[in-house]
Structures are given as structure tokens and as C-alpha cells.
Amino acid sequence: MPKRKKSEELEIALLLSLYSKVKYSKHAHPKEETIPKGLRKDLRGLGKVALKNLLREGYIVQHPTSGGMTYNLSSKGIDKLKEEKEQND
């Protein structure tokens, strides 16, 4: 499998993990440490890299708090998940 394809699949998995952790809300924002917990243990290191890529591409948004950096889904991220769901149906 090409490296970029694998990276895209990991990013989608991370978006799905974030989306389910916030119970499908655009306003909730979990800590950075909790987002990769939806991935297998051997992929969590790569999950942090994928998180930065998603941030750069605008699918997620940083939300600084006194307890540390948190993230929430952007409208673009939700649209990406809907697009993926339509492709898989």
C-alpha cells in the first residue's frame, strides 16, 4: 500500500476517533492525549503526526485552555467524514 494512502487512512481513523470522543459535537474539545487512544497502540506515535497534518489541513482546530492544548473538529473535518462515508456506502 502506498505511504500516502496509509497516511490518509490514519488521518480518517483519527478524525473518526475525535468525532466519537466528542459524541458528534462540534463544540467539545478533548485533550491531545485522548485523541490517539482510539488507535491501536503501535499507531499512536504516528497518530500524533497525523494530528498535526489534520491541523495544518484545517480539518481540526486548536483550542488552548489552562489545562493544555485541546482540539475540536472544524466544519471542513465533518464534511471530510461525510464524504468518506458516502464513498464507503
C-alpha positions as CSV (number, residue, x, y, z in Angstrom):
1,M,0.0,0.0,0.0
2,P,1.4,3.4,-0.9
3,K,2.6,5.5,2.0
4,R,0.3,8.5,1.3
5,K,-2.7,6.1,1.1
6,K,-1.8,4.7,4.5
7,S,-1.4,8.2,5.9
8,E,-4.8,9.3,4.7
9,E,-6.4,6.2,6.2
10,L,-4.7,7.0,9.5
11,E,-6.0,10.6,9.3
12,I,-9.5,9.4,8.7
13,A,-9.3,7.0,11.6
14,L,-8.0,9.9,13.8
15,L,-10.9,12.1,12.7
16,L,-13.4,9.3,13.5
17,S,-11.8,8.8,16.9
18,L,-12.0,12.5,17.6
19,Y,-15.6,12.7,16.4
20,S,-16.7,9.8,18.5
21,K,-14.9,11.0,21.6
22,V,-16.8,14.3,21.5
23,K,-20.0,12.4,20.9
24,Y,-20.5,14.0,17.5
25,S,-20.4,17.6,18.8
26,K,-18.5,20.5,17.1
27,H,-18.2,22.3,20.4
28,A,-16.4,19.8,22.6
29,H,-12.7,19.7,22.6
30,P,-10.7,16.8,24.1
31,K,-7.1,16.9,25.1
32,E,-4.4,16.0,22.7
33,E,-3.5,12.8,24.7
34,T,-7.0,11.4,24.5
35,I,-7.5,11.6,20.7
36,P,-4.9,8.9,19.7
37,K,-6.4,6.5,22.3
38,G,-8.9,5.3,19.7
39,L,-6.0,3.9,17.6
40,R,-4.0,0.7,18.1
41,K,-1.1,1.2,20.4
42,D,1.5,0.7,17.7
43,L,-0.1,3.5,15.7
44,R,-0.4,6.1,18.4
45,G,3.0,7.7,17.7
46,L,2.0,8.1,14.0
47,G,-1.3,9.4,15.3
48,K,0.4,12.5,16.8
49,V,2.0,13.2,13.4
50,A,-1.4,12.7,11.7
51,L,-3.0,15.1,14.2
52,K,-0.5,17.8,13.2
53,N,-1.3,17.1,9.5
54,L,-5.0,17.4,10.1
55,L,-4.4,20.7,11.9
56,R,-2.4,22.0,9.0
57,E,-5.0,20.9,6.5
58,G,-7.8,22.7,8.5
59,Y,-9.8,19.6,9.5
60,I,-9.3,20.2,13.2
61,V,-8.8,23.4,15.2
62,Q,-6.6,24.1,18.2
63,H,-8.4,25.3,21.4
64,P,-5.9,26.4,24.1
65,T,-7.1,26.0,27.7
66,S,-5.4,26.4,31.0
67,G,-5.1,22.6,31.3
68,G,-3.2,22.3,28.0
69,M,-3.9,22.2,24.3
70,T,-7.2,20.7,23.1
71,Y,-8.7,20.2,19.7
72,N,-12.1,20.2,18.1
73,L,-13.4,19.4,14.7
74,S,-13.9,22.1,12.1
75,S,-16.7,22.2,9.6
76,K,-14.2,21.0,7.0
77,G,-13.4,18.0,9.1
78,I,-17.0,17.0,9.5
79,D,-17.5,17.4,5.7
80,K,-14.5,15.2,5.1
81,L,-16.0,12.5,7.3
82,K,-19.4,12.7,5.5
83,E,-17.5,12.5,2.1
84,E,-15.7,9.4,3.3
85,K,-19.0,7.8,4.5
86,E,-20.6,8.4,1.1
87,Q,-17.7,6.9,-0.7
88,N,-17.9,3.7,1.5
89,D,-21.6,3.3,1.2
